[in-house]
Amino acid sequence: SAAWKGEQACKIDRPGGHAEPDESLKLLQGSKNEYKFLSDTLVRKELFECIQKEVRDEVNISLEHQKAPELLGVIYNLEKGGRLALEFYICLDLASEKVRELYNSGGAEADESTNLYFVDVEDVKKDQVDPKILERFTPHATGSLELLNRRLRDV
């Protein structure tokens, strides 16, 4: 995260943000354009699409290069009063070199980060991620890595 970020500044984190209920409202017609008319389906759609939009805006990876997100689980940050985050797994159809190139060319929210870190999938599977990197992770990034580890082992 960039130094100006209010929460977890200068820590290593994964792309994240929050759902935008107004995005779901845009899908409702005419007089039914109120929150009380939002269906579970529309809310779920926004929860899954918002992470893809964050990857697009923060890492500069267009939606066309992202596969549908898979919900890995929920992480509670006990250091922040139990604040929760949904953690997703998104496959890309790009090599890491291309991801870095796109990131370096900047996205809509490029100011929210200062660097892009890659962790080898085999290191995740074998619990061999460099401890010097891990100590810089935010609590949510640490939890997300554990969920990813479990997901990769199940494959």
C-alpha positions, 0 to 999 in steps of 0.5 A: 500500500502507498504511504498515504493510505490511511489503513495498513500504509506501506504494507504488502497487500492484495488488491481490494476495495469494497462493493459499490451498491450504486452499481447494482442500482444501475441495473434496476429499471425506472421506479424500482431504482431503490436499494429495497428492490435489490435482489440477492442475485444483484448484490452477489453479482456486485460482490464478485464483480467489484474485486475484478474492477479493483484488479483492473483499476489497481493493477491495470489488468482488463476484465478480458484477461481475468477469469471469473472470481472464486470465493476462497473465504472470509478473513477477519482482521482481529487487529481492526475490531474484526473487520472482515474481507472476502478473499477471491482467487482470480486466474489471469491469462497473462504471464507475470512479465506482462502483468508487471508491464501493465502494472508499470504502465499505470491504472486508474488507481495506480496511486494506491500502490508503490510496487507489485510483488510476485510469490511463486505458486510452489512456495505458497503450496509448500509454505516456503514464502520468504519470511522477510516478505511475510512479515510485511504483509497486512493481516488480510494478505496473510489470511488470503495467502493461507486460503490460497495455500489451501485452495492450491493444495486441493487441486 
